[in-house]
């Protein structure tokens, strides 16, 4: 196994990596930097888009371009012009809440959560939403402090989702035909791992890989919630993970710059790639709307 920094744009809060199989490129966001980044590992060329406000997550679209979750709505992003237009407004959002991590299920729906923007006095003001291909937005769950890490088991029957500040990872029964969730239960508690559950992805064997922010590690969980493997990271604040590369066997890890919280720099804010894990990811779907 080998961990390397990649020559991608440095972030304050690097989150939401997406590997696009068609382009063989990595997209990710800088939440505080209000930007979407694209990195081509073959050429080491990057391109960035300024979205003008705090961004929680993004997804590429089947028809081209992308969608981005901004404070209180989901917007289209034209990757040619940089123009942003409202697609769906998150109604009934608590005044202190903002949209955060999101990902597309394998039928092209976008699952995105919100959370309290005040992490010093974090309250369960967040909601979990589903954006359907017809651009309708549906509430799936409530009373979430900070939403993170949605991803699905290989058979599409389980949605994993984290509420970060209570240190809890949940599993839901997921109906891939309708996008409905049911039977929320505790999957794992990350306090013993020394950090909060953040961005996550799933491999072909059904392991759920997650960045443990503040814990300086990436952890692979078995479907029963037990820890299968721990990868120690060179930074304390890894933020999210995504398998990429031509064979989907490279794990990209984004991170947070500790200077954001008044700490000494440690390389956080960079993006890393881990090779030699012996695991393969599942190609990410694009938003179908």
C-alpha positions, 0 to 999 in steps of 0.5 A, a space after each residue: 500500500 502507498 499513500 501519495 499527494 496528488 497535484 490537485 488544487 489545495 482546499 480549505 475544506 476538500 470534500 465530495 470527490 467523484 470519479 467520472 469513468 467517462 472522463 477518467 477525471 476526479 471532481 471534488 469541491 472546496 466547501 469554504 473555498 466555494 469552488 468545484 475542482 476537476 483534476 485529470 491524473 493523466 495530465 495533472 491538469 486542473 480546472 476550477 469553477 467558482 460557485 459564489 457561495 458555500 457548497 455542500 456537494 455536487 454530482 455530474 448530470 447525464 445530459 452534461 454539466 453538473 448539479 451543486 448543492 448550495 446553502 438552500 437549494 440545488 442548482 445546475 452548473 454549466 461546466 462550459 460557461 460557469 452559469 448557475 441556475 436554480 433547479 430545486 429549492 429546499 423548502 422548510 429548511 431551518 434558518 441555521 441549516 445548509 445543504 451538505 454532502 450528497 451522492 447519486 444513487 444507481 438510478 440517477 436520484 440525488 440524495 443530499 442532507 443538510 445540517 446545522 451551520 453552527 458547529 460550536 452549538 450544533 443542533 439537529 436541524 438537518 434533513 435528508 432529501 431525495 432529488 428525483 430526475 423530475 427535479 422534485 425534492 422529497 424529505 426522507 428523514 429529519 433531526 440530523 445535526 450534520 449530514 455526511 457520507 451517503 452511499 449504497 451497498 452493491 445490491 442497492 438494498 442499503 443506504 449508509 448515511 452519517 450524522 457526524 457530530 453524534 459520531 453515528 453511522 446509520 443504515 436504512 433499507 433502501 428501495 432502488 425502484 422508488 428511492 424510499 428509505 425505511 428501518 433506520 438503525 445504528 450501523 457504527 459509532 466512530 468515537 472509539 476510532 477517535 474522530 467523526 464519520 465523514 465522506 464514504 464510498 462502497 467497494 465491490 465486496 460490500 466494504 464501506 470506506 469512510 474518512 474519519 475526520 479528526 481521527 487521521 484515518 480511513 476505515 473500511 467497515 464490513 456490512 455488519 458494521 465491524 471494522 475490517 481495516 484501518 488506513 492511517 493517513 498523514 493528515 488529521 482531518 481526512 474528509 472524504 473518499 472515492 475510488 478512481 483510476 482506470 480500474 477503480 482500484 485507487 482510493 482518492 482522499 480529500 482533506 481539510 486544512 487545519 488552519 481553518 480551525 486555528 491549528 498548525 498546517 499539516 498538509 491538510 487541504 491536499 488530496 491524496 491517492 492510496 494504491 495497493 489496497 486490493 479493493 475496487 470501487 463501483 462506478 458512480 452514476 450521474 444525476 438523471 435529471 
